[in-house]
Amino acid sequence: MGLAVVTVAAGGLPVVDVTAIAPRTGLPVTEAANGRGVAVTKMTGGKPGMPVVFVVPPLMRGSNAATDRGRAEPVARR
């Protein structure tokens, strides 16, 4: 798990994505799906910025329909 970040067009902390560059030495970051994270701006074209490695968040355990069915929320009918 990495630091939660939100990519913005301008006004964020400048970062350089080094995910594809070996040895990938950079601060691990994860894109914040809920929009709550450190605002960053991805820099390209050799512009200076803090090196970061975008990482994939761990997958959540899938549900088991046989055991989880009793905990399902009722669905409202239209």
matplotlib code that plots the C-alpha trace (Angstrom):
import matplotlib.pyplot as plt

x = [0.0, 1.3, 0.6, -2.8, -2.6, -5.0, -3.7, -4.6, -3.9, -2.1, -1.2, -0.1, 3.2, 5.3, 6.1, 7.8, 6.3, 9.2, 7.0, 8.5, 12.1, 14.4, 15.2, 11.9, 13.3, 10.6, 8.0, 5.1, 1.8, -1.7, -4.3, -7.0, -10.3, -12.3, -10.6, -9.0, -5.3, -2.2, -2.7, 0.1, 0.9, 2.6, 5.6, 6.8, 9.6, 12.5, 11.0, 12.1, 9.8, 9.8, 10.2, 7.2, 6.1, 2.4, 1.4, -1.7, -3.7, -4.3, -7.4, -10.2, -11.4, -14.4, -17.7, -18.9, -22.5, -23.2, -22.1, -22.6, -26.2, -27.6, -25.9, -27.1, -29.1, -32.7, -33.2, -36.0, -38.6, -39.7]
y = [0.0, 3.4, 7.0, 8.0, 10.7, 12.5, 13.6, 17.2, 19.4, 22.0, 23.2, 19.8, 18.5, 17.8, 14.1, 11.9, 8.5, 6.0, 2.9, 1.6, 2.6, 0.0, -0.2, 1.7, 3.6, 6.0, 6.7, 4.1, 5.9, 4.7, 6.7, 7.6, 6.4, 8.4, 11.7, 12.2, 12.2, 14.4, 16.5, 15.7, 16.8, 14.2, 15.8, 14.5, 15.3, 15.3, 18.0, 17.8, 16.2, 13.8, 10.2, 8.0, 4.5, 4.0, 0.7, -1.4, -1.6, -5.1, -6.8, -7.3, -10.8, -11.7, -12.7, -16.2, -16.3, -19.5, -17.9, -14.2, -14.5, -14.2, -10.8, -9.3, -6.1, -6.2, -4.5, -1.9, -2.7, 0.1]
z = [0.0, -0.9, 0.0, -1.3, -4.0, -6.3, -9.7, -10.6, -13.6, -11.6, -8.2, -6.8, -5.6, -8.7, -9.1, -11.7, -12.3, -12.3, -12.3, -15.6, -14.9, -13.3, -10.4, -9.7, -6.7, -5.7, -3.1, -3.5, -4.2, -4.9, -6.8, -4.3, -5.7, -3.2, -4.2, -0.8, -1.0, -1.5, -4.6, -7.1, -10.7, -12.9, -14.6, -18.0, -20.5, -18.0, -15.8, -12.1, -9.5, -6.6, -8.0, -7.2, -8.1, -8.8, -7.2, -7.5, -4.3, -2.9, -4.2, -1.7, -1.0, -3.3, -1.8, -1.4, -2.5, -0.5, 2.9, 2.2, 0.9, 4.5, 5.0, 1.7, 1.9, 0.7, -2.7, -2.9, -5.6, -7.9]

ax = plt.figure().add_subplot(projection="3d")
ax.plot(x, y, z, "-o")
ax.set_aspect("equal")
plt.show()
